[in-house]
Amino acid sequence: MQDQLDKIVKETQDALSNAKDTASLEALRVKVLGKKGSMTQILRGMGAVSADQRPAMGRLVNEVRAKLEELINRQAENLSRMEKEMRLKLEAVDVTIPGTEPVMGKLHPLTQVVRQVQDIFVGMGFAVADGPEVETDHYNFELLNVPKNHPARDMQDSFYINGEIVLRTHTSPVQARIMTTRKPPIRIICPGRVYRVDQVDATHSPVFHQIEGLVIDKGIHLGHLKGTLDEFARRMYGESVKTRFRPSFFPFTEPSAEVDISCYLCGGKDPNCRVCHGSGWIEVLGCGMVNPNVLTMCGIDPQEYSGFAFGMGLDRITNGKYGITDLRLLFENDLRFLDQF
Ligand code: DAH
């Protein structure tokens, strides 16, 4: 029996050094100390030991059993500590490591300007309207008092899809669309893309952007137009900016004017100013009182209602504001350029 015990102790010690995880250690524990384990078998065999040897043998067996149990327990503690340390190391998060910075997009400078202009007019009670870029000749020209063969059509050499359909040459057809579908009072602005046949260069593009404004109500007069545009200029360019109304011609307004603002950059003092080129004035928009013919064609009685309209190019405003000297940059979508705004 002594031999048997020695063998079990040796085998268990060998197995212990091979038990690399708690699972195999638990298997060993069952194999030695479990119900059918080797030490349990030995205890069962005590009956066969002669009565005089039994007490000494019993003590020895119990000692060995206790020793093995302690060895296994100690190893169990070791293993579980090591496993815990390993897990902590593997799952460690270093909260001091700098994160990956997400790439933030930006609004196109033109979009920023559209929103700024829009906000100013919305603040004055205008609603934002929308119209199609592929337009009919009817809305783009006819309803705006530009009949076929009218010389004013020459100012806007257009992309015709066919005789009746055209890429809109200005945002003004949205005026006609609104007037033919809504009852006054009307107070809208409509930003959007417009198209004209043009050679691409630093100041010309066949695609560009405008924002149109229209107000129709009872008793609207030139004073409302002037007040509205003056207020716009001040909010857009600063309190000290002045406006200048020059008589002009548009078929859809009568009287018509072009509006300049005093140079917000040099105030007219720099003969080489990149915005006003020394003139002290910057041309920003066309406007006028809606021609009674247009009101009538759009189903609004000019005896009852009157109104004003204006339209301005947004690309030039954007370039002036940001000091962009080549219009093409706005359309090339080069992130190295767009990232600067
Ligand atoms: N549609 C004109 C253009 O593209 C701009 C314009 C002038 C719009 C006068 C208007 C206006 O509404 O009243 O040149």
Residues whose N, C-alpha, C, O or C-beta is under 5 A from the ligand:
A	BS01	DAH	T169 H170 S172 G213 F250 T253 G286 C287 G288 A309 F310 G311
